[in-house]
Amino acid sequence: MANLILDAITKAPVTHRLAVMTGLAMLGATVFLIGAATRAQDAAKVDPKHYKVVLENDQVRVLRITYGPHEKSVMHSHPAGVVVYLTDTRGKFTMPDGKTQDAVTKAGTVVWSDPTTHMPENTGDKEFEVIQVELKTHPK
């Protein structure tokens, strides 16, 4: 009987219009949530427990990163820069697409890091510390 009731504007059955509107609303919400999850987020703002800004000027920002055993962060981003491992680390990085990458690094290792978005996790049984020097793309 609901199919016999027609919308005054579209002349389509009311249940069909409701289904289309519901579907469009769900699609919009999904796109919004995916976009929000992959949008660049500042590590020091979204995870201040693990990320401390120790120096910042118009050219660089230096972060001291500390994770306890088996601690996990949230999805966040970093610009290009240099990472200095102060301790041995054992971790896992989850990317926005869900792919993961395991990493084992020795204390004293220094690496270049391209811009990245990830969710890090300490998979080891010991705390680790890292210094990350983030380059600012538009120094004053």
C-alpha positions in Angstrom: 0.0 0.0 0.0 3.0 2.4 0.7 4.0 2.0 -2.9 0.7 3.5 -4.0 1.3 6.8 -2.1 3.1 9.2 -4.5 5.3 12.1 -3.7 3.5 15.3 -4.8 6.7 16.7 -6.3 8.4 13.8 -8.1 5.3 11.6 -8.7 7.6 8.7 -7.5 6.5 6.3 -4.8 7.4 7.7 -1.3 9.3 4.6 -0.3 11.5 4.9 -3.3 12.3 8.5 -2.7 13.1 7.8 1.0 15.4 4.9 0.0 17.3 7.1 -2.4 17.6 10.0 0.1 18.8 7.5 2.8 21.4 6.0 0.4 22.7 9.5 -0.5 23.0 10.5 3.1 24.9 7.3 4.0 27.2 7.8 1.0 27.9 11.4 2.1 28.6 10.4 5.6 31.0 7.7 4.5 32.9 10.1 2.2 33.2 12.6 5.1 34.5 10.0 7.5 37.1 8.6 5.1 38.2 12.1 4.3 38.6 13.0 7.9 40.5 9.8 8.7 43.1 10.4 5.9 43.4 14.2 6.3 46.7 15.3 7.7 46.7 15.7 11.4 49.4 17.1 13.6 51.0 14.4 15.8 51.7 16.8 18.7 48.1 17.9 18.7 46.3 14.6 18.3 48.7 12.6 20.5 50.5 14.8 23.0 51.2 11.8 25.2 53.7 10.5 22.8 54.8 13.7 20.8 56.4 16.7 22.5 57.6 19.7 20.6 61.1 20.5 22.0 62.1 23.2 19.5 60.3 25.1 16.8 61.2 28.0 14.5 60.4 29.2 11.0 62.5 26.4 9.4 62.0 23.2 11.5 60.0 21.6 14.3 61.7 19.1 16.5 59.6 16.4 18.2 60.7 14.1 21.0 58.7 10.9 20.6 58.4 8.4 23.4 56.3 5.2 23.4 55.9 2.8 26.3 55.8 -1.0 25.6 52.9 -1.9 23.4 51.5 1.6 23.2 49.7 2.7 20.1 49.1 6.2 18.6 46.4 7.6 16.4 46.5 8.3 12.7 48.6 11.5 12.0 50.9 13.0 9.5 54.5 14.4 9.4 56.1 16.5 6.7 59.5 15.5 5.3 62.4 15.4 7.7 65.0 13.5 9.6 64.4 10.8 12.2 67.0 9.9 14.9 66.5 6.7 16.9 67.8 7.2 20.4 66.9 3.6 21.5 66.3 0.3 19.7 62.8 0.2 18.4 60.4 -2.5 17.3 57.2 -1.2 15.9 54.4 -1.3 13.3 53.0 1.4 11.1 49.5 1.3 9.8 48.8 3.4 6.8 45.5 5.1 5.9 44.6 2.3 3.5 45.0 -0.3 6.2 48.3 -1.7 5.0 50.9 -2.3 7.7 54.7 -2.2 7.8 56.8 -3.7 10.6 60.0 -1.8 11.5 63.0 -2.8 13.7 65.6 -0.1 14.1 68.8 0.1 16.1 69.7 3.0 18.5 71.8 5.6 16.7 70.2 5.1 13.3 69.4 8.3 11.4 67.0 8.2 8.4 65.4 10.6 6.0 61.6 10.5 6.1 59.4 11.6 3.2 56.0 13.1 4.2 53.9 10.4 5.7 50.5 9.6 7.3 50.5 6.6 9.6 49.4 5.2 12.9 52.5 3.9 14.8 52.6 1.2 17.5 55.4 0.0 19.7 55.2 -3.8 19.3 58.2 -4.3 21.6 58.5 -4.9 25.4 60.7 -1.8 26.0 60.1 1.9 25.9 61.6 3.7 22.8 62.6 7.2 22.1 63.0 9.0 18.8 63.8 12.6 17.7 62.1 13.7 14.6 63.1 16.9 12.8 60.2 18.1 10.6 61.2 20.5 7.8 58.8 23.4 7.2 58.0 23.7 3.5 57.7 27.5 3.5 60.3 29.1 5.9 59.8 32.9 6.4 
